[in-house]
């Protein structure tokens, strides 16, 4: 897995949503509430396996100053993400 360099991307913020874009597409986004509950996270398939989901989650933690909480239901792909994160299990 290569490191994901965020310097080539634009981060847009609105109420409870962080969106990462480049000049051509949405790379990924995360929707969360003030309690730091993750309501939805998405990474464009061509940008997966680069640590982007983890970076988005760290941005939420930094913004809310709270530990991440994942809401149910969690999709099969979301379950894989949780397993890879370890500390959030």
CNS distance restraints for C-alpha pairs under 8 A (distance, minus, plus):
assign (resid   1 and name CA) (resid  49 and name CA) 6.13 0.50 0.50
assign (resid   1 and name CA) (resid  50 and name CA) 5.50 0.50 0.50
assign (resid   1 and name CA) (resid  51 and name CA) 7.50 0.50 0.50
assign (resid   2 and name CA) (resid  50 and name CA) 5.54 0.50 0.50
assign (resid   2 and name CA) (resid  51 and name CA) 7.84 0.50 0.50
assign (resid   3 and name CA) (resid  50 and name CA) 5.97 0.50 0.50
assign (resid   3 and name CA) (resid  51 and name CA) 6.76 0.50 0.50
assign (resid   4 and name CA) (resid  50 and name CA) 5.62 0.50 0.50
assign (resid   4 and name CA) (resid  51 and name CA) 6.34 0.50 0.50
assign (resid   4 and name CA) (resid  52 and name CA) 6.44 0.50 0.50
assign (resid   6 and name CA) (resid  10 and name CA) 7.97 0.50 0.50
assign (resid   8 and name CA) (resid  22 and name CA) 6.97 0.50 0.50
assign (resid   9 and name CA) (resid  20 and name CA) 6.46 0.50 0.50
assign (resid   9 and name CA) (resid  21 and name CA) 5.53 0.50 0.50
assign (resid   9 and name CA) (resid  22 and name CA) 4.81 0.50 0.50
assign (resid   9 and name CA) (resid  23 and name CA) 7.87 0.50 0.50
assign (resid  10 and name CA) (resid  20 and name CA) 5.67 0.50 0.50
assign (resid  10 and name CA) (resid  21 and name CA) 5.18 0.50 0.50
assign (resid  10 and name CA) (resid  22 and name CA) 6.10 0.50 0.50
assign (resid  11 and name CA) (resid  18 and name CA) 6.78 0.50 0.50
assign (resid  11 and name CA) (resid  19 and name CA) 5.64 0.50 0.50
assign (resid  11 and name CA) (resid  20 and name CA) 4.63 0.50 0.50
assign (resid  11 and name CA) (resid  21 and name CA) 6.48 0.50 0.50
assign (resid  12 and name CA) (resid  18 and name CA) 5.84 0.50 0.50
assign (resid  12 and name CA) (resid  19 and name CA) 5.05 0.50 0.50
assign (resid  12 and name CA) (resid  20 and name CA) 6.40 0.50 0.50
assign (resid  12 and name CA) (resid  21 and name CA) 7.85 0.50 0.50
assign (resid  13 and name CA) (resid  17 and name CA) 5.82 0.50 0.50
assign (resid  13 and name CA) (resid  18 and name CA) 4.78 0.50 0.50
assign (resid  13 and name CA) (resid  19 and name CA) 6.40 0.50 0.50
assign (resid  14 and name CA) (resid  18 and name CA) 6.74 0.50 0.50
assign (resid  16 and name CA) (resid  31 and name CA) 5.54 0.50 0.50
assign (resid  16 and name CA) (resid  32 and name CA) 5.01 0.50 0.50
assign (resid  16 and name CA) (resid  33 and name CA) 5.57 0.50 0.50
assign (resid  16 and name CA) (resid  34 and name CA) 7.29 0.50 0.50
assign (resid  17 and name CA) (resid  29 and name CA) 6.98 0.50 0.50
assign (resid  17 and name CA) (resid  30 and name CA) 5.68 0.50 0.50
assign (resid  17 and name CA) (resid  31 and name CA) 4.42 0.50 0.50
assign (resid  17 and name CA) (resid  32 and name CA) 6.33 0.50 0.50
assign (resid  18 and name CA) (resid  29 and name CA) 5.48 0.50 0.50
assign (resid  18 and name CA) (resid  30 and name CA) 5.45 0.50 0.50
assign (resid  18 and name CA) (resid  31 and name CA) 6.65 0.50 0.50
assign (resid  18 and name CA) (resid  56 and name CA) 7.62 0.50 0.50
assign (resid  19 and name CA) (resid  26 and name CA) 7.17 0.50 0.50
assign (resid  19 and name CA) (resid  27 and name CA) 7.78 0.50 0.50
assign (resid  19 and name CA) (resid  28 and name CA) 6.07 0.50 0.50
assign (resid  19 and name CA) (resid  29 and name CA) 4.33 0.50 0.50
assign (resid  19 and name CA) (resid  30 and name CA) 6.75 0.50 0.50
assign (resid  20 and name CA) (resid  26 and name CA) 6.09 0.50 0.50
assign (resid  20 and name CA) (resid  27 and name CA) 5.50 0.50 0.50
assign (resid  20 and name CA) (resid  28 and name CA) 5.33 0.50 0.50
assign (resid  20 and name CA) (resid  29 and name CA) 5.98 0.50 0.50
assign (resid  21 and name CA) (resid  25 and name CA) 5.83 0.50 0.50
assign (resid  21 and name CA) (resid  26 and name CA) 4.39 0.50 0.50
assign (resid  21 and name CA) (resid  27 and name CA) 5.12 0.50 0.50
assign (resid  21 and name CA) (resid  28 and name CA) 7.11 0.50 0.50
assign (resid  22 and name CA) (resid  26 and name CA) 6.58 0.50 0.50
assign (resid  22 and name CA) (resid  27 and name CA) 6.82 0.50 0.50
assign (resid  26 and name CA) (resid  44 and name CA) 7.10 0.50 0.50
assign (resid  27 and name CA) (resid  43 and name CA) 6.01 0.50 0.50
assign (resid  27 and name CA) (resid  44 and name CA) 5.23 0.50 0.50
assign (resid  27 and name CA) (resid  47 and name CA) 6.62 0.50 0.50
assign (resid  28 and name CA) (resid  41 and name CA) 7.59 0.50 0.50
assign (resid  28 and name CA) (resid  42 and name CA) 5.30 0.50 0.50
assign (resid  28 and name CA) (resid  43 and name CA) 4.09 0.50 0.50
assign (resid  28 and name CA) (resid  44 and name CA) 5.68 0.50 0.50
assign (resid  28 and name CA) (resid  52 and name CA) 7.65 0.50 0.50
assign (resid  28 and name CA) (resid  53 and name CA) 7.71 0.50 0.50
assign (resid  29 and name CA) (resid  41 and name CA) 5.82 0.50 0.50
assign (resid  29 and name CA) (resid  42 and name CA) 5.39 0.50 0.50
assign (resid  29 and name CA) (resid  43 and name CA) 6.59 0.50 0.50
assign (resid  29 and name CA) (resid  56 and name CA) 7.26 0.50 0.50
assign (resid  30 and name CA) (resid  38 and name CA) 7.27 0.50 0.50
assign (resid  30 and name CA) (resid  39 and name CA) 7.68 0.50 0.50
assign (resid  30 and name CA) (resid  40 and name CA) 5.69 0.50 0.50
assign (resid  30 and name CA) (resid  41 and name CA) 4.26 0.50 0.50
assign (resid  30 and name CA) (resid  42 and name CA) 6.36 0.50 0.50
assign (resid  30 and name CA) (resid  56 and name CA) 6.66 0.50 0.50
assign (resid  30 and name CA) (resid  57 and name CA) 7.60 0.50 0.50
assign (resid  31 and name CA) (resid  38 and name CA) 6.15 0.50 0.50
assign (resid  31 and name CA) (resid  39 and name CA) 5.46 0.50 0.50
assign (resid  31 and name CA) (resid  40 and name CA) 5.12 0.50 0.50
assign (resid  31 and name CA) (resid  41 and name CA) 6.32 0.50 0.50
assign (resid  32 and name CA) (resid  36 and name CA) 5.90 0.50 0.50
assign (resid  32 and name CA) (resid  37 and name CA) 5.41 0.50 0.50
assign (resid  32 and name CA) (resid  38 and name CA) 4.53 0.50 0.50
assign (resid  32 and name CA) (resid  39 and name CA) 5.24 0.50 0.50
assign (resid  32 and name CA) (resid  40 and name CA) 7.08 0.50 0.50
assign (resid  32 and name CA) (resid  60 and name CA) 7.57 0.50 0.50
assign (resid  33 and name CA) (resid  37 and name CA) 5.53 0.50 0.50
assign (resid  33 and name CA) (resid  38 and name CA) 6.96 0.50 0.50
assign (resid  33 and name CA) (resid  39 and name CA) 7.37 0.50 0.50
assign (resid  34 and name CA) (resid  64 and name CA) 6.53 0.50 0.50
assign (resid  35 and name CA) (resid  64 and name CA) 7.31 0.50 0.50
assign (resid  35 and name CA) (resid  66 and name CA) 7.15 0.50 0.50
assign (resid  36 and name CA) (resid  60 and name CA) 6.87 0.50 0.50
assign (resid  36 and name CA) (resid  61 and name CA) 6.92 0.50 0.50
assign (resid  36 and name CA) (resid  64 and name CA) 6.09 0.50 0.50
assign (resid  36 and name CA) (resid  66 and name CA) 6.02 0.50 0.50
assign (resid  36 and name CA) (resid  67 and name CA) 6.61 0.50 0.50
assign (resid  36 and name CA) (resid  68 and name CA) 5.27 0.50 0.50
assign (resid  36 and name CA) (resid  69 and name CA) 6.09 0.50 0.50
assign (resid  37 and name CA) (resid  68 and name CA) 5.95 0.50 0.50
assign (resid  37 and name CA) (resid  69 and name CA) 4.45 0.50 0.50
assign (resid  37 and name CA) (resid  70 and name CA) 5.53 0.50 0.50
assign (resid  37 and name CA) (resid  71 and name CA) 6.25 0.50 0.50
assign (resid  38 and name CA) (resid  68 and name CA) 6.88 0.50 0.50
assign (resid  38 and name CA) (resid  69 and name CA) 6.01 0.50 0.50
assign (resid  38 and name CA) (resid  70 and name CA) 4.92 0.50 0.50
assign (resid  38 and name CA) (resid  71 and name CA) 5.98 0.50 0.50
assign (resid  39 and name CA) (resid  70 and name CA) 6.98 0.50 0.50
assign (resid  39 and name CA) (resid  71 and name CA) 5.86 0.50 0.50
assign (resid  41 and name CA) (resid  53 and name CA) 7.43 0.50 0.50
assign (resid  42 and name CA) (resid  53 and name CA) 7.57 0.50 0.50
assign (resid  43 and name CA) (resid  47 and name CA) 6.56 0.50 0.50
assign (resid  43 and name CA) (resid  48 and name CA) 6.17 0.50 0.50
assign (resid  43 and name CA) (resid  52 and name CA) 7.22 0.50 0.50
assign (resid  43 and name CA) (resid  53 and name CA) 6.62 0.50 0.50
assign (resid  44 and name CA) (resid  48 and name CA) 6.54 0.50 0.50
assign (resid  47 and name CA) (resid  52 and name CA) 7.57 0.50 0.50
assign (resid  48 and name CA) (resid  52 and name CA) 7.01 0.50 0.50
assign (resid  51 and name CA) (resid  55 and name CA) 6.41 0.50 0.50
assign (resid  52 and name CA) (resid  56 and name CA) 6.21 0.50 0.50
assign (resid  53 and name CA) (resid  57 and name CA) 6.23 0.50 0.50
assign (resid  54 and name CA) (resid  58 and name CA) 6.20 0.50 0.50
assign (resid  54 and name CA) (resid  85 and name CA) 7.58 0.50 0.50
assign (resid  55 and name CA) (resid  59 and name CA) 6.25 0.50 0.50
assign (resid  56 and name CA) (resid  60 and name CA) 6.46 0.50 0.50
assign (resid  57 and name CA) (resid  61 and name CA) 6.34 0.50 0.50
assign (resid  57 and name CA) (resid  68 and name CA) 7.37 0.50 0.50
assign (resid  58 and name CA) (resid  62 and name CA) 6.14 0.50 0.50
assign (resid  59 and name CA) (resid  63 and name CA) 6.06 0.50 0.50
assign (resid  60 and name CA) (resid  64 and name CA) 6.01 0.50 0.50
assign (resid  60 and name CA) (resid  65 and name CA) 7.99 0.50 0.50
assign (resid  60 and name CA) (resid  68 and name CA) 7.60 0.50 0.50
assign (resid  61 and name CA) (resid  65 and name CA) 5.35 0.50 0.50
assign (resid  61 and name CA) (resid  66 and name CA) 5.47 0.50 0.50
assign (resid  61 and name CA) (resid  67 and name CA) 5.95 0.50 0.50
assign (resid  61 and name CA) (resid  68 and name CA) 6.25 0.50 0.50
assign (resid  62 and name CA) (resid  66 and name CA) 7.53 0.50 0.50
assign (resid  68 and name CA) (resid  88 and name CA) 7.28 0.50 0.50
assign (resid  69 and name CA) (resid  88 and name CA) 7.76 0.50 0.50
assign (resid  70 and name CA) (resid  74 and name CA) 7.86 0.50 0.50
assign (resid  74 and name CA) (resid  78 and name CA) 5.46 0.50 0.50
assign (resid  74 and name CA) (resid  79 and name CA) 6.21 0.50 0.50
assign (resid  75 and name CA) (resid  79 and name CA) 6.17 0.50 0.50
assign (resid  76 and name CA) (resid  80 and name CA) 6.49 0.50 0.50
assign (resid  77 and name CA) (resid  81 and name CA) 6.42 0.50 0.50
assign (resid  78 and name CA) (resid  82 and name CA) 6.24 0.50 0.50
assign (resid  79 and name CA) (resid  83 and name CA) 6.25 0.50 0.50
assign (resid  80 and name CA) (resid  84 and name CA) 6.24 0.50 0.50
assign (resid  81 and name CA) (resid  85 and name CA) 6.26 0.50 0.50
assign (resid  82 and name CA) (resid  86 and name CA) 6.52 0.50 0.50
assign (resid  82 and name CA) (resid  88 and name CA) 6.55 0.50 0.50
assign (resid  82 and name CA) (resid  89 and name CA) 6.35 0.50 0.50
assign (resid  83 and name CA) (resid  89 and name CA) 7.05 0.50 0.50
assign (resid  85 and name CA) (resid  89 and name CA) 7.47 0.50 0.50
